[in-house]
């Protein structure tokens, strides 16, 4: 009888422990930030907050208003970490949603309802997930309904990405400000990252900063986006930078590994008719 009770107690403990671990994976403190004031954004924000069991929306809004940043949709990692720290969350979602009336040469005028989801890790400031959800229809009510119906899919994809990042930044020397014995690294050929079609469609103006680590031979060993923008621009910068070959940094006649910050500005240029 004692043996049976012991086994049952172990099984109960095991089930409780598994349940605790399962809940811990999906119980991170998450906040939903919706800076836009329109009906589409408010509808989706309300649904996300409920379905994600996020922090109280009023508390999040009050804390968010006390933060400072250049562009909420184009944050640096340090700005993102400060926002997360102020709100008191492990992750936060920034929602950009609205609808546009579009014109096309191939079809009649139509409406596009969209939601851009930015999922940010508050600990690192990294943009760990970005996706655009967009739906079209000749009637704005129907395009909105299609978007609202996609919220369950959005929630599932957000939850799939709610995982702690393993991020160990190697210790490496950064560019000295003033050293006569130092020669800066230099790319043999500068390559311009492309302005993506989706960024152009949504008239995105943004700055993307990327850190690169170069070894003593000028080879790139690590890249990290430290100011992100979404709309495919981060990937455009990363892919472009990785194609560049560099002359290594040098100090006192010896090559050395170095960390470099590169900045790329994107803006749609309207062509004159």
LOLODREN-71754 format. One record per atom (N, C-alpha, C, CB): x, y, z; residue in three letters. Coordinates in steps of 0.1 Angstrom, whole numbers, plus 2048, in hexadecimal, padded with zeros to 3 digits. Glycine has a CB too. Layout:
BEGIN
XYZALA...
This chain:
BEGIN
8087F4800UNK800800800UNK80980D800UNK7F780080CUNK81380C808UNK81C818809UNK82381A7FBUNK827816814UNK82780E7F5UNK82E80F7E8UNK8248157DEUNK8328017E4UNK8188117DEUNK80E8167D5UNK80C8257D7UNK80080F7D6UNK80B82A7E3UNK80A8387E6UNK8168407E1UNK80883B7F5UNK82283A7E3UNK82E8407DFUNK82E8427D0UNK83A8387E3UNK82A8377C8UNK82A8387BAUNK8208437B5UNK82682A7B4UNK8148437BBUNK80A84D7B7UNK80E85B7BAUNK7FD84A7BFUNK81585D7C5UNK81A86A7C8UNK82586F7BEUNK82086B7D6UNK82D8657BAUNK8378697B0UNK83186C7A3UNK84185D7AEUNK82686479FUNK81F867792UNK819875793UNK81585C790UNK81287879EUNK80C8857A0UNK81689079FUNK8048867ADUNK82188E7A5UNK82C8997A5UNK83189A797UNK8378957AEUNK83388F790UNK83888F782UNK82E897779UNK83A88177DUNK82189477AUNK81789B772UNK8178AA775UNK809895774UNK8188AD782UNK8188BB787UNK8248C2781UNK8188BC796UNK8308BB782UNK83C8C177DUNK83C8C476EUNK8488B8780UNK8378BA766UNK8358BC758UNK82C8C7755UNK8318AF751UNK8218C875DUNK8178D375AUNK81E8E075DUNK80B8D1763UNK8268E1768UNK82C8ED76BUNK8368F2760UNK8348EC779UNK83E8E875BUNK8478EB751UNK8408F0744UNK8508DF74EUNK8358E9741UNK82D8EC735UNK8288FA736UNK8228E2733UNK8228FE742UNK81D90B744UNK827916743UNK81590C751UNK833912748UNK83E91C749UNK84292173BUNK84A917751UNK841917731UNK84591B724UNK83C92571EUNK84590E71BUNK82F925722UNK82592D71BUNK820938725UNK81A925716UNK82793A730UNK82294473AUNK82B95073BUNK82093D747UNK833952731UNK83B95E731UNK83396B731UNK84595F725UNK838975738UNK831982738UNK83298872BUNK83698B744UNK82798A724UNK827990717UNK81E99C716UNK82398670CUNK8229A670FUNK81A9B370EUNK8179B56FFUNK8219BF714UNK80B9BB6FDUNK8079BE6EFUNK8079CE6EFUNK7F99B86ECUNK80F9D36E5UNK8109E26E4UNK8099E56D6UNK81E9E76E4UNK8009EE6D7UNK7F99F26CBUNK7F9A026CAUNK7EA9ED6CAUNK803A076C4UNK805A166C4UNK7FBA1D6BBUNK813A196C1UNK7F5A166B1UNK7ECA1D6A8UNK7DEA1F6ADUNK7ECA1669AUNK7D8A296A9UNK7CAA2C6AEUNK7C0A2A6A2UNK7C9A3A6B4UNK7BDA1E69FUNK7B3A1B694UNK7ABA0E698UNK7BAA1A686UNK7A0A0C692UNK797A01695UNK79D9F4693UNK78AA0368EUNK7A59F2688UNK7AB9E6684UNK7B59E268FUNK7B29E6677UNK7BE9EB693UNK7C89E869DUNK7C29E56AAUNK7D29F469EUNK7B89ED6AEUNK7B19EB6BBUNK7AB9DD6BCUNK7A79F66BEUNK7A49D96B1UNK79E9CC6B0UNK7A89C16B2UNK7969CA6A3UNK7B29C16ABUNK7BC9B66ABUNK7C49B66B9UNK7C69B76A0UNK7C79C26BDUNK7CE9C46CAUNK7C69BD6D5UNK7D19D26CDUNK7B99C06D5UNK7B09BB6E0UNK7B09AC6DFUNK7A29C06DEUNK7AF9A66D3UNK7AE9986D1UNK7BC9916D6UNK7AC9946C3UNK7C79976D2UNK7D49926D6UNK7D69926E5UNK7DF99A6CFUNK7D299D6EBUNK7D499E6FAUNK7CC993701UNK7CF9AC6FEUNK7C09906FCUNK7B7986702UNK7BD978700UNK7A99876FDUNK7C09756F3UNK7C49686F0UNK7D29646F5UNK7C49666E1UNK7DB96E6F6UNK7E896C6FCUNK7E996D70BUNK7F29766F5UNK7DE971711UNK7DD97371FUNK7E897D723UNK7DF966727UNK7E998871CUNK7F499271EUNK7F299A72AUNK7F599B712UNK7FC9A272DUNK7FB9AC739UNK7EF9B6736UNK8089B373BUNK7EA9BB741UNK7DF9C4740UNK7E29CF736UNK7DB9CA74DUNK7D99D172CUNK7DB9DB721UNK7DC9E9726UNK7D09DA717UNK7D59ED730UNK7D69FB736UNK7E39FD73CUNK7CA9FE740UNK7E89F3744UNK7F59F474AUNK8009F5740UNK7F79E9754UNK7FF9ED736UNK8099EC72BUNK8099FA724UNK8069E1721UNK7FD9FF721UNK7FDA0C71AUNK803A17722UNK7EEA10716UNK800A1772FUNK806A22738UNK815A21739UNK7FFA21746UNK81AA1573AUNK828A1373BUNK82FA1672EUNK82CA0473FUNK829A12723UNK82EA15716UNK82FA24713UNK826A0E70BUNK826A2B717UNK826A3A715UNK831A4171CUNK819A4071AUNK837A3A727UNK842A4072EUNK84FA3D728UNK841A3C73CUNK850A3571DUNK85DA32717UNK860A3B70CUNK85CA23712UNK86DA3B708UNK872A446FDUNK878A3B6F2UNK87CA4E703UNK876A3F6E6UNK87BA386DBUNK87AA416CEUNK873A2A6D9UNK881A3D6C4UNK881A456B8UNK875A416AFUNK88DA436B0UNK873A346ADUNK868A2F6A5UNK864A216AAUNK86CA2E696UNK858A206AFUNK854A146B6UNK855A076ADUNK846A156BBUNK854A0A6A0UNK8559FE696UNK8639FD691UNK84BA0168BUNK86DA04697UNK87BA03692UNK884A0669EUNK87DA0E687UNK8839FC6A8UNK88A9FE6B4UNK8989F86B4UNK8829F76BFUNK8A19FE6BBUNK8AE9F86BEUNK8AC9EE6C9UNK8B9A036C2UNK8B59E56CBUNK8B49DB6D5UNK8B39E26E3UNK8C09D16D5UNK8BB9EC6E5UNK8BB9F36F2UNK8AE9FA6F5UNK8C79FD6F3UNK8A8A006EBUNK89BA066EDUNK8909FB6F0UNK896A0D6E0UNK8919F06E9UNK8879E56EBUNK8899DF6F9UNK8899DA6E1UNK8959DE6FEUNK8979D970BUNK8929E2716UNK8A69D670EUNK8939EF714UNK88E9F971DUNK87F9F971EUNK893A07719UNK8799F7712UNK86A9F6712UNK8659EA719UNK8659F6703UNK86C9DF717UNK8689D271EUNK86A9D372DUNK8709C7718UNK8759DA731UNK8789DB73FUNK86E9E5745UNK8869E1741UNK86A9EF73FUNK8609F9744UNK8529F2746UNK85FA0573BUNK84E9EA73CUNK8419E473CUNK8419D8746UNK83D9DE72FUNK84D9D1747UNK84E9C6750UNK84A9B974AUNK8469C875DUNK84E9B773DUNK84A9AB736UNK8579A4730UNK8419AF72AUNK85599772DUNK860990728UNK860991718UNK85F98172CUNK855992713UNK853994704UNK84899F702UNK84F9876FDUNK8499A56F7UNK83E9AE6F3UNK83C9AE6E4UNK8419BC6F8UNK82F9B06E1UNK82B9B06D3UNK8279BE6CFUNK81E9A76D0UNK82D9C36C4UNK8299D06BFUNK8219CE6B3UNK8369D96BBUNK8159D46B3UNK80B9D16A8UNK80A9DE69FUNK7FE9CE6AEUNK80C9DC692UNK8099E6689UNK7FF9E167FUNK8179EA681UNK7F39E7680UNK7E79E2678UNK7DF9EE673UNK7DF9D9680UNK7D99EC667UNK7D19F6661UNK7CB9F0654UNK7D9A0365EUNK7C59F864CUNK7C19F463EUNK7C4A00634UNK7B29F063EUNK7C79FC628UNK7CAA0561EUNK7C1A03611UNK7D9A04619UNK7BEA0D60BUNK7B7A0C5FEUNK7C2A0B5F3UNK7ADA175FBUNK7C2A005EBUNK7CD9FF5E1UNK7C7A005D3UNK7D39F15E3UNK7D0A045CAUNK7CDA045BCUNK7D69FB5B4UNK7CDA135B6UNK7D29F65A9UNK7DA9ED5A2UNK7D79EE593UNK7D99DE5A7UNK7E19EB58BUNK7DF9EB57CUNK7D89DE578UNK7EC9ED575UNK7D99D4580UNK7D49C657CUNK7C69C3582UNK7DE9BC581UNK7C19CB58BUNK7B49C8591UNK7AE9D5596UNK7B59BD59CUNK7A19D4599UNK79A9DF59FUNK7A09E45ACUNK78B9DD5A0UNK79C9F05B0UNK7A19F45BEUNK79C9EB5C8UNK79BA035C0UNK7A49E95D3UNK7A09E05DDUNK7A69E55EBUNK7A69D25DAUNK7A29DE5F5UNK7A79E2603UNK7B09D7608UNK79B9E460CUNK7BA9DB60FUNK7C49D2615UNK7C49D5624UNK7D29D360FUNK7C09CB62CUNK7C19CB63BUNK7CD9C363FUNK7B49C6641UNK7D59C9648UNK7E19C364BUNK7E59C465AUNK7ED9C8643UNK7ED9BB65FUNK7F29BC66DUNK8019B766CUNK7EA9B3677UNK80A9C0670UNK8189BC671UNK81B9B9680UNK8219C866CUNK8209AD683UNK8239A9690UNK8329A9693UNK81D99B693UNK8369B069DUNK8439B16A2UNK8449AA6B0UNK8499C06A3UNK84B99F6B1UNK84C9986BEUNK85A99A6C3UNK8499896BDUNK85B9A06CFUNK8689A56D4UNK86C99E6E1UNK8699B46D5UNK87899A6E2UNK87D9946EFUNK8829A06F7UNK8899896EDUNK87C9A2703UNK8809AE70BUNK88E9AC711UNK8769AF717UNK8929A0713UNK8A099E719UNK8AB9A3710UNK8A199071DUNK8A999F703UNK8B49A26F9UNK8B19AE6F1UNK8B79966F1UNK8A49B26EFUNK89F9BC6E6UNK89E9B76D8UNK8A99C76E7UNK8A19AA6D6UNK8A09A56C8UNK8929A46C3UNK8A79976C8UNK8919A76B6UNK8849A46AFUNK8859956ABUNK8829AD6A2UNK87E98D6B2UNK87F97E6B0UNK8759796A6UNK87D9776BDUNK86B9816A2UNK86197D699UNK85A989693UNK85797369FUNK859989686UNK85299367FUNK84A98D673UNK85B99F67AUNK83D991672UNK83698C667UNK82B995663UNK83097E66AUNK828996656UNK81D99E651UNK81199564DUNK8229A7645UNK806999653UNK7F999264FUNK7F199C647UNK7F298C65CUNK7ED99963BUNK7E59A2633UNK7DB99B62AUNK7EF9AB62AUNK7CF9A1629UNK7C499C622UNK7BE9A7619UNK7BA99562BUNK7B99A260DUNK7B49AC604UNK7A59A9600UNK7BC9AC5F7UNK79D9B35FDUNK7909B15F8UNK78B9BE5F3UNK7869AC604UNK7819BD5EAUNK77B9C95E4UNK7739D25EFUNK7729C65D9UNK76F9CB5FAUNK7689D1604UNK7719D2611UNK75B9CB607UNK7729DD617UNK77A9DF623UNK7759D662EUNK77B9ED627UNK7689D5630UNK7639CD63BUNK7689BE63AUNK7549CD63BUNK7689B962EUNK76C9AB62CUNK77B9A962EUNK7689A661EUNK7839B3629UNK7929B162BUNK7959B263AUNK7999BD623UNK78D9BB641UNK78F9BB650UNK78B9AE656UNK7879C7656UNK7809A9652UNK77B99C658UNK785991656UNK76E998652UNK78B99064AUNK796986647UNK7A1988651UNK79A987639UNK7A5994653UNK7B199765CUNK7AD99366AUNK7B59A565BUNK7A299766FUNK79E99467DUNK79D98467FUNK79099A680UNK79897D675UNK79796F675UNK7A5968676UNK78F96966AUNK7AF96F673UNK7BD969673UNK7C496A680UNK7C5970668UNK7BD97168AUNK7C4973697UNK7C896669EUNK7BA97B6A0UNK7BF95C69DUNK7C394F6A3UNK7D094969DUNK7B89456A1UNK7D294B690UNK7DE94768AUNK7EA94F68FUNK7DD94767BUNK7E895C690UNK7F2965695UNK7F69616A4UNK7ED974695UNK7ED95E6ACUNK7EF95A6BAUNK7F894D6BAUNK7E29586C2UNK7F49436B2UNK7FB9376B2UNK80A9396AEUNK7F592D6A8UNK80C9416A4UNK81A94469FUNK82294C6A9UNK81A94B692UNK81B9556B0UNK82295C6BBUNK8279526C6UNK8199676C1UNK81D94A6CAUNK8219406D5UNK82C9376D1UNK8149386D8UNK82C9336C4UNK83792A6BFUNK8459316C0UNK8349266B0UNK84593E6C0UNK8519466C1UNK85594B6CFUNK8519516B7UNK84C9486D8UNK84F94C6E6UNK8589436EDUNK84194D6EEUNK8659446E9UNK86F93B6EEUNK87B9446F2UNK8749306E4UNK8819416FDUNK88C949702UNK8989486F8UNK891945710UNK89E9536F5UNK8A99536ECUNK8B694F6F3UNK8AB9616E5UNK8BE9476EDUNK8CC9456F2UNK8D594E6EBUNK8D09366F0UNK8DA9586F2UNK8E29626EBUNK8EE9656F3UNK8D996F6E9UNK8F99616EEUNK9069636F5UNK90E96C6ECUNK90D9566F9UNK9109786EFUNK9189826E7UNK9269806EAUNK9139906E9UNK92F97C6E1UNK93D97A6E4UNK9449876E7UNK9449746D8UNK94E9876F0UNK9559936F3UNK95F9956E8UNK95D991701UNK95F9A16E2UNK9679A56D7UNK96A9B46D8UNK9619A06CAUNK9759B86D3UNK9799C66D3UNK9709CE6C9UNK9879C86D0UNK96C9DA6CEUNK9649E36C5UNK96D9EE6BFUNK9589E96CCUNK9689F56B5UNK9709FF6AFUNK975A096B9UNK968A056A3UNK982A0C6BAUNK986A176C2UNK983A246BCUNK996A156C5UNK981A2E6C5UNK97DA3B6C0UNK989A436BAUNK977A436CCUNK994A426C1UNK9A0A496BCUNK9ADA426BFUNK9A0A586C2UNK9B3A3B6B6UNK9BFA346B8UNK9C7A346ABUNK9BCA256BCUNK9D2A3B6ACUNK9DBA3D6A0UNK9E1A3069BUNK9E6A476A3UNK9E2A266A4UNK9E8A196A0UNK9DDA0F69BUNK9EFA136ACUNK9D1A14699UNK9C6A0B695UNK9C2A0E687UNK9BAA0C69FUNK9BFA0467FUNK9BAA05671UNK9AC9FE671UNK9C49FF667UNK9A2A0666DUNK995A0066DUNK9939F5662UNK98AA0C66AUNK98A9EC665UNK9869E265AUNK97F9EA64FUNK97D9D7660UNK97F9E4643UNK97A9EB638UNK9749E062EUNK9849F4631UNK9689E2629UNK9639D8620UNK9699DB612UNK9539DA61EUNK96D9D060BUNK9739D15FEUNK9699D75F4UNK9799C45F9UNK95C9D45F6UNK9529D85EEUNK9459DB5F6UNK94F9CF5E2UNK9409E65F5UNK9339E95FCUNK9279E55F4UNK9329F8600UNK91E9DE5FBUNK9129D95F4UNK9069DF5FBUNK9119C95F4UNK8FD9E45F3UNK8F19EB5F9UNK8E69E15FAUNK8EC9F75F0UNK8E09DF606UNK8D59D6608UNK8C89DC601UNK8D19D4617UNK8C09D25FCUNK8B59D75F4UNK8A99DB5FDUNK8B09CC5EAUNK8A19E45F8UNK8959E95FFUNK88A9DF5FAUNK8929F85FBUNK8859D8604UNK87C9CD600UNK86E9D25FAUNK8799C460CUNK8689C95F2UNK85B9CD5ECUNK8519D05F6UNK8579C25E3UNK8509C8601UNK8469CA60BUNK8489D7613UNK8459BE615UNK8559DA615UNK8589E761CUNK8539F3613UNK8679E861FUNK8569F1606UNK8519FC5FCUNK8429FD5FCUNK8579F95EEUNK83B9F25FCUNK82D9F25FCUNK8279F9608UNK8279E45FBUNK82D9F8613UNK8289FE61FUNK82FA0B623UNK8289F462BUNK837A1061AUNK83EA1D61BUNK846A1E628UNK833A2861BUNK84EA1462AUNK856A13637UNK862A1B635UNK859A0463AUNK865A2463FUNK872A2A641UNK878A2564EUNK870A3A641UNK884A2064DUNK889A1A659UNK899A1A658UNK884A0B65BUNK89FA18664UNK8ADA16665UNK8B0A0866BUNK8B3A2166EUNK8B9A01665UNK8BD9F466AUNK8CC9F466DUNK8BA9E965FUNK8CF9F167AUNK8DC9F167FUNK8E09E2681UNK8DE9F968CUNK8EC9DF67CUNK8F19D167EUNK8FF9D1683UNK8F09CA670UNK9029C968DUNK90F9C7692UNK9159BB68BUNK90F9C56A2UNK9229BC687UNK9299B1682UNK9369AF689UNK92C9B3672UNK93A9A268BUNK94799F691UNK95099A686UNK94599469CUNK95B99F685UNK96599B67BUNK971995682UNK96A9A7672UNK97698A67CUNK982983682UNK98E98A67DUNK98297467FUNK99A985681UNK9A698B67DUNK9A998A66EUNK9B2985685UNK9A1982667UNK9A3981658UNK99998A651UNK9A2973654UNK990990658UNK985998652UNK97999164EUNK98B99F646UNK978984653UNK96C97C651UNK96197F65BUNK97096D651UNK955980657UNK94A982660UNK946976667UNK93D987658UNK947977675UNK94496B67DUNK93796C684UNK94F969687UNK931978685UNK92497968CUNK91D986687UNK92597A69BUNK910986686UNK908992683UNK8FD99368DUNK903991674UNK8F999F690UNK8ED9A1699UNK8E69AE695UNK8F29A16A8UNK8DA9AD692UNK8D29B9690UNK8CF9C069DUNK8C49B6688UNK8D39CC69EUNK8D29D36ABUNK8C89DF6AAUNK8DF9D86B0UNK8C39E269EUNK8B79EA69CUNK8AF9E4691UNK8BB9F9699UNK8A39DF694UNK89C9D868AUNK8909DF685UNK8979CB691UNK88B9DA679UNK8809E2672UNK8759D966DUNK8869E9667UNK8789CC66CUNK86D9C3665UNK86C9C6657UNK8609C666CUNK8629C1650UNK85F9C3642UNK86A9BE639UNK85C9D263FUNK8729B463EUNK87C9AD637UNK8899B5636UNK8779AB629UNK8899C163CUNK8959CA63BUNK8A19C4644UNK8929D8640UNK89E9BE64FUNK8A89B8658UNK8AF9AD650UNK8A39B3665UNK8A79A564AUNK8AD999642UNK8B599F636UNK8A299063DUNK8B09A9630UNK8B79AF624UNK8C59B4628UNK8AF9BB61EUNK8C69BB634UNK8D39C0639UNK8DC9B463CUNK8D19C9645UNK8D79AA644UNK8DF99F648UNK8E599763CUNK8D7995651UNK8DC994632UNK8E198D626UNK8EB99561FUNK8D598A61DUNK8E99A261EUNK8F39AA616UNK9009AB61DUNK8ED9B8614UNK9009AD62AUNK90C9AF632UNK9149A2631UNK9099B3640UNK90E997632UNK91598A632UNK91C987624UNK90C97E634UNK91898E61AUNK91F98D60DUNK92B99660CUNK915990602UNK92D99E615UNK9399A8614UNK9469A261AUNK9359B561CUNK9519A5613UNK95E9A1617UNK9659AD61DUNK96699A60BUNK96D9AA628UNK9739B562FUNK9829B5630UNK96D9B663DUNK9889C062FUNK9969C1633UNK9969C1643UNK99D9CE62DUNK99E9B9649UNK99E9B8658UNK9A39C565FUNK9A69AC65DUNK99E9C666BUNK9A49D1673UNK9B29CE677UNK99B9D3680UNK9BA9D967AUNK9C89D767DUNK9CC9E1688UNK9D19D9671UNK9D49DC692UNK9D99E469CUNK9E79E069FUNK9D09E36A9UNK9F09EB69FUNK9FE9E86A2UNKA049DE698UNKA019E46B0UNK9FF9DF68BUNKA049D6681UNK9FE9C8681UNKA139D5682UNK9F59C568AUNK9EF9B768BUNK9E09B8689UNK9F29B1699UNK9DB9AE681UNK9CD9AE67FUNK9C69A968CUNK9C99A5673UNK9B99AD68DUNK9B29A969AUNK9A39A8697UNK9B59B36A5UNK99C9A069FUNK98D9A069DUNK9879AD6A3UNK9879936A5UNK97C9B069DUNK9769BD6A0UNK9679BC69EUNK97C9C9698UNK9609C56A6UNK9519C66A4UNK94E9D369EUNK94A9C56B2UNK9459D3693UNK9429DF68CUNK9339E168BUNK9489DE67DUNK92E9ED68CUNK9209F068BUNK91E9F767DUNK91B9FA697UNK9149F1676UNK9119F6669UNK9029FB669UNK9139EC65EUNK900A06662UNK8F2A0C662UNK8EDA0E654UNK8F2A1A66AUNK8E1A0A652UNK8DBA0B645UNK8CDA12646UNK8D99FD63EUNK8CBA1C63EUNK8BFA2463EUNK8B6A21632UNK8C2A3363FUNK8AAA1E635UNK8A1A1A62AUNK895A25629UNK89BA0C62CUNK892A2861DUNK887A3261AUNK882A3060CUNK88BA4061EUNK875A3060AUNK870A2F5FDUNK872A3C5F5UNK861A2B5FDUNK878A3B5EAUNK87BA475E1UNK870A475D6UNK889A475DBUNK868A525D7UNK85EA535CDUNK864A585BFUNK853A5D5D1UNK861A515B5UNK866A555A8UNK85EA605A2UNK867A4959EUNK865A6A59CUNK85DA75595UNK856A70589UNK867A80592UNK84AA74587UNK843A7057BUNK849A7656FUNK834A7557DUNK
